[in-house]
Amino acid sequence: MSNRIQLNTTYTNHHNIHVGYQLENEVNEYLAVNFGLNKAVFIVDENVLELYRKTFIKEISGLFDEPIFCSVPEGEQSKSLSQFTNITNKILEAKVERQTPVIVIGGGVTGDLGGYVASSVLRGMPLIHIPTTLLAMVDSSIGGKTGVNHSVGKNLIGAFYEPKAVFSDLKFLETLPQKEIINGLGEVIKYGMIQDESIFSNLKSLSVSEKFTYSKEWEQLVTKCAKIKSDIVSKDFKESGLREVLNFGHTFAHVIERVRGYENSSHGEAVYMGMWGAVKLSNLLGFNIDITNLSAFRALYTSTFEPLETEEELANLMLHDKKVKDGSIRFIVLEETGQARAKVVNDISLIKESWKYIIQEFK
């Protein structure tokens, strides 16, 4: 039996986030009760489809008379308008109806792309997320953000669109490479920085080995992170205020991803690097934030960041961020660990100094 977190917003009816281990029976029961069993769209990461075609995916797709499969190639490059068009063409050719469920199985890229497809086709089809990576379980599958990238920047085309349900089955983590667990930890660490310091104690009691091994402690940690995000989203679905704190480290991270190339940079790793810049900026603004909680995990992140761009050029790239307002960059800073807020920063020297700090740490 899974842990259930109920997410209520002022925009739509509530939905449940299920966190547990071996959830295929729960998924089947949910689908059988809530949908007709004629057609269903399955938007699936290509690696997940290969690994689970004869087990999990066969079991849930077997409920439907006409399962429609759309495979998503691995990598950030799949979060594109061309992939969006390919999938929507296939779905529309299959003569789906507005109540045909769209079941998205994969990590953050597949989830963002699949969610945007569900939000757009027939002006909205029921969306069910089955995240298969740690990052997607604790972050991207929760809260209704969907979209694709543009050459100008990341996540610039998309919509807010809530799923009907989320099923986070930790069994999927057993087939992930270690680097993907570390990628997800970037977002887990973020929750510790912005809201709940106890997460750092939880993390220190868990091992990040080459092969993920399920434990109740891991399940509790994923549940804790999912609840933090769902509590914030329930109060601010459209990111008009409180929800902005979830972007801690991301204003730096999006530039890091763009400069390194989306295909060469994992999101969680970029967020981890970005949080170093956000802590430095917080301290430059007069707050006294200890870097210890971040540096405790430094050995896990071995990639370098040695951009050709100057600190000023990196700062200027931030002007393409969604959080820019009236030409000013809004950063999420810490007043203290566990207490984050948005702050407009116009002093370019502080931003340049923060970039310098990141580059020195990760050179």
C-alpha positions in Angstrom: 0.0 0.0 0.0 1.4 3.4 -1.0 1.7 6.6 1.0 -0.9 9.0 -0.3 -0.5 12.8 -0.5 -3.6 14.8 -1.5 -2.9 17.9 -3.5 -5.7 20.5 -3.5 -5.6 23.7 -5.5 -8.0 26.5 -6.3 -7.8 25.7 -10.0 -9.0 22.1 -10.3 -10.2 19.2 -8.2 -7.7 17.5 -5.9 -5.6 14.6 -7.0 -3.5 12.0 -5.1 0.2 11.4 -5.2 1.0 7.8 -4.4 4.5 6.9 -3.2 5.4 3.3 -2.6 7.0 0.1 -4.0 5.5 -2.2 -6.7 2.4 -0.1 -7.4 1.1 -1.8 -10.6 -2.0 -3.2 -8.8 -2.9 0.3 -7.5 -2.3 1.8 -11.0 -4.5 -0.9 -12.6 -7.3 -0.4 -10.0 -7.2 3.4 -10.5 -7.4 3.1 -14.3 -10.1 0.5 -14.3 -12.3 2.6 -12.0 -11.8 6.0 -13.6 -11.6 5.4 -17.4 -13.2 3.5 -20.2 -10.9 0.7 -21.3 -11.0 1.3 -25.1 -8.1 3.5 -25.9 -5.2 4.9 -23.8 -2.1 6.9 -24.9 1.2 5.8 -23.4 4.0 8.3 -23.7 7.1 6.4 -22.5 10.8 7.1 -22.2 12.4 4.7 -24.7 14.8 3.1 -22.1 11.9 2.5 -19.7 9.8 1.0 -22.5 12.7 -1.4 -23.3 13.2 -2.4 -19.7 9.6 -2.8 -18.6 7.8 -3.7 -21.8 7.2 -7.2 -20.7 6.4 -6.5 -17.0 4.9 -3.2 -15.6 4.0 -1.7 -19.0 2.5 -4.9 -20.3 0.4 -5.2 -17.2 -1.2 -1.8 -17.3 -1.4 -1.4 -21.0 -3.2 -4.8 -21.2 -6.2 -3.2 -19.6 -7.0 -1.3 -22.8 -8.3 -2.6 -26.1 -6.2 -0.1 -28.1 -3.1 1.1 -26.3 -1.3 3.8 -28.3 2.5 3.9 -27.6 4.7 7.0 -28.2 8.3 6.4 -27.4 10.4 9.4 -26.3 14.2 9.3 -27.0 16.4 9.9 -24.0 17.8 13.3 -23.3 16.9 17.0 -22.9 16.8 17.4 -26.7 13.5 15.5 -26.7 11.9 18.4 -24.9 11.3 20.1 -28.2 8.5 21.4 -30.4 9.4 18.8 -33.1 8.9 15.9 -30.6 5.7 17.5 -29.4 4.5 17.6 -33.0 5.5 14.0 -33.7 3.5 12.8 -30.7 0.4 14.9 -31.3 0.3 13.7 -34.9 0.3 10.1 -33.8 -2.3 10.7 -31.2 -4.7 12.5 -33.5 -4.3 10.0 -36.2 -5.4 7.3 -33.7 -8.7 9.3 -33.3 -8.5 9.7 -29.5 -11.3 11.3 -27.6 -11.2 14.0 -24.9 -11.6 11.4 -22.1 -8.8 9.1 -23.4 -6.2 8.9 -20.7 -2.6 10.0 -21.4 -0.3 7.9 -19.2 3.2 9.3 -19.1 6.0 7.0 -17.9 9.5 8.3 -17.6 11.7 11.0 -16.0 11.5 14.8 -16.1 11.9 15.2 -19.9 9.2 12.7 -20.7 6.9 14.1 -18.0 7.2 17.7 -19.1 6.7 16.8 -22.8 3.9 14.3 -22.1 2.2 16.7 -19.8 2.3 19.5 -22.5 0.8 17.1 -25.0 -2.0 16.1 -22.6 -2.7 19.8 -21.9 -2.9 20.7 -25.6 -4.6 17.9 -27.6 -8.3 18.4 -27.7 -7.8 21.3 -25.3 -7.0 18.9 -22.5 -6.9 15.1 -21.9 -6.7 13.3 -18.5 -3.1 13.0 -17.5 -1.6 10.3 -15.3 2.1 10.6 -14.3 4.2 7.6 -13.5 7.6 9.1 -12.8 10.6 6.7 -13.1 13.5 8.8 -11.8 14.2 10.3 -8.4 14.1 13.8 -9.7 10.7 13.3 -11.3 9.3 11.7 -8.2 10.3 14.5 -5.9 9.9 17.4 -8.2 8.8 17.5 -11.9 5.8 15.2 -11.8 4.2 17.4 -9.0 2.6 20.7 -9.5 1.4 20.8 -13.1 4.3 22.5 -14.9 4.5 21.2 -18.5 6.4 22.4 -21.5 9.3 22.2 -24.0 12.5 24.2 -24.5 13.3 26.8 -27.1 16.6 27.9 -28.5 16.3 31.1 -26.5 16.0 29.3 -23.2 14.7 26.4 -21.2 11.0 25.8 -20.5 9.8 28.9 -22.3 6.9 27.2 -24.1 4.3 25.3 -21.9 1.3 25.4 -19.7 0.2 24.7 -16.1 -1.8 21.5 -16.3 -2.6 19.2 -13.3 -2.5 15.5 -13.6 -5.4 13.4 -12.4 -3.0 11.2 -10.3 0.7 10.6 -9.8 2.2 7.1 -9.0 5.8 7.2 -7.8 6.9 3.5 -7.7 10.4 3.3 -6.2 11.0 0.0 -7.9 11.8 1.9 -11.1 14.8 3.4 -9.3 16.4 -0.1 -9.1 17.3 0.1 -12.8 18.7 3.6 -12.8 22.4 4.3 -13.0 23.9 5.9 -9.9 24.4 9.2 -11.7 20.6 9.5 -12.0 20.1 9.1 -8.3 22.7 11.8 -7.7 20.9 13.9 -10.3 17.6 13.6 -8.3 19.4 14.4 -5.0 20.0 18.0 -6.3 16.3 18.7 -5.9 16.1 16.8 -2.6 18.9 18.9 -1.2 17.0 22.0 -2.4 14.1 21.1 -0.2 16.4 20.9 2.8 17.8 24.4 1.9 14.5 26.1 1.5 12.3 24.4 4.1 13.2 21.3 6.1 16.7 20.9 7.4 15.8 17.4 8.7 16.3 16.2 5.1 20.0 16.5 5.5 19.9 14.1 8.5 17.7 11.7 6.4 20.2 11.9 3.5 23.3 11.2 5.7 21.7 8.0 6.9 21.2 6.7 3.3 23.9 5.4 1.1 24.1 6.3 -2.6 25.5 3.1 -3.9 26.1 2.0 -7.5 22.7 0.1 -7.4 19.7 1.6 -5.7 18.2 -0.6 -3.0 14.7 0.1 -1.8 14.1 0.8 1.8 11.4 2.4 3.9 13.8 5.2 4.6 14.0 6.1 0.9 10.2 5.9 0.6 9.8 8.2 3.6 12.3 10.7 2.1 10.6 10.7 -1.3 7.2 11.2 0.5 8.6 14.0 2.6 9.9 15.9 -0.5 6.7 15.3 -2.4 4.6 16.6 0.5 6.8 19.8 0.7 6.2 20.5 -2.9 2.5 19.7 -2.9 1.9 21.9 0.1 3.6 24.8 -1.6 1.8 24.2 -4.9 -1.6 23.9 -3.3 -1.2 27.5 -2.0 0.2 29.0 -5.3 -0.5 26.8 -8.3 0.3 29.5 -11.0 3.6 30.6 -9.3 2.4 34.1 -8.4 4.3 34.2 -5.1 5.1 31.5 -2.7 5.8 28.8 -5.3 8.8 30.8 -6.6 10.9 29.5 -3.7 11.0 26.1 -5.5 13.2 27.8 -8.0 16.1 28.2 -5.5 19.3 27.7 -7.4 17.4 27.4 -10.7 18.1 30.9 -12.1 21.8 30.0 -12.1 21.1 26.4 -13.1 19.2 27.2 -16.3 22.1 29.2 -17.6 24.6 26.5 -16.6 22.5 24.0 -18.6 22.3 26.3 -21.6 26.0 27.1 -21.7 27.1 23.5 -21.2 24.5 22.2 -23.7 21.3 20.5 -22.5 22.6 17.2 -23.7 25.8 17.5 -21.5 24.2 18.7 -18.3 21.8 16.9 -15.9 19.2 19.2 -14.4 19.8 18.1 -10.8 23.6 18.6 -11.1 23.0 22.1 -12.5 20.6 22.9 -9.6 23.3 21.7 -7.2 25.9 24.1 -8.8 23.3 26.8 -9.0 22.6 26.6 -5.2 26.2 27.5 -4.5 25.6 30.7 -6.5 22.3 31.4 -4.7 23.9 30.9 -1.3 26.8 33.2 -2.2 24.3 35.8 -3.5 22.3 35.5 -0.2 25.5 36.2 1.8 26.4 39.2 -0.5 23.0 40.6 0.3 23.7 40.6 4.0 22.3 37.2 5.1 24.6 34.7 6.9 24.0 31.3 5.2 26.3 28.4 6.1 27.5 26.5 3.1 28.0 23.3 5.1 24.8 21.6 4.2 25.6 22.0 0.5 29.3 21.1 0.8 28.5 17.9 2.6 27.4 16.4 -0.7 30.1 18.0 -2.9 32.0 14.7 -3.5 29.0 13.3 -5.3 29.1 16.0 -8.0 32.3 15.5 -10.0 31.5 17.5 -13.2 33.2 20.8 -13.9 31.9 24.1 -15.1 34.5 26.1 -17.0 32.5 28.4 -19.3 34.0 30.4 -22.1 31.6 33.2 -21.2 32.6 36.0 -18.7 30.7 36.4 -15.5 29.0 39.5 -17.0 28.0 37.5 -20.1 26.6 34.7 -17.8 24.6 37.4 -15.9 23.2 38.8 -19.1 22.0 35.3 -20.1 19.8 35.3 -17.0 17.7 38.0 -18.6 16.0 35.2 -20.6 14.7 33.6 -17.4 11.0 33.4 -16.9 11.3 35.1 -13.5 12.6 38.4 -15.1 10.1 41.2 -14.5 10.4 44.7 -15.9 14.0 43.9 -17.0 15.1 42.9 -13.5 16.2 39.5 -12.4 14.3 37.9 -9.5 16.4 35.5 -7.5 15.4 33.1 -4.7 17.6 33.8 -1.8 17.9 32.5 1.8 17.4 34.7 4.8 18.4 31.6 6.8 18.5 27.9 6.0 14.8 26.8 5.7 13.5 30.3 4.9 13.6 31.4 1.3 12.1 34.4 -0.6 12.2 36.1 -3.9 14.4 39.2 -4.2 15.0 41.5 -7.2 18.8 42.1 -7.7 19.8 45.0 -9.9 23.4 45.2 -8.8 25.3 43.3 -11.6 28.5 43.2 -9.5 26.8 40.9 -7.0 25.5 38.6 -9.7 29.0 38.5 -11.3 30.6 37.7 -7.9 28.2 34.8 -7.5 29.0 33.4 -10.9 32.7 33.7 -10.0 32.1 31.7 -6.9 30.4 28.9 -8.8 33.2 28.8 -11.4 35.9 28.7 -8.8 34.2 25.8 -6.9 33.5 23.7 -10.0 36.6 24.3 -12.2 
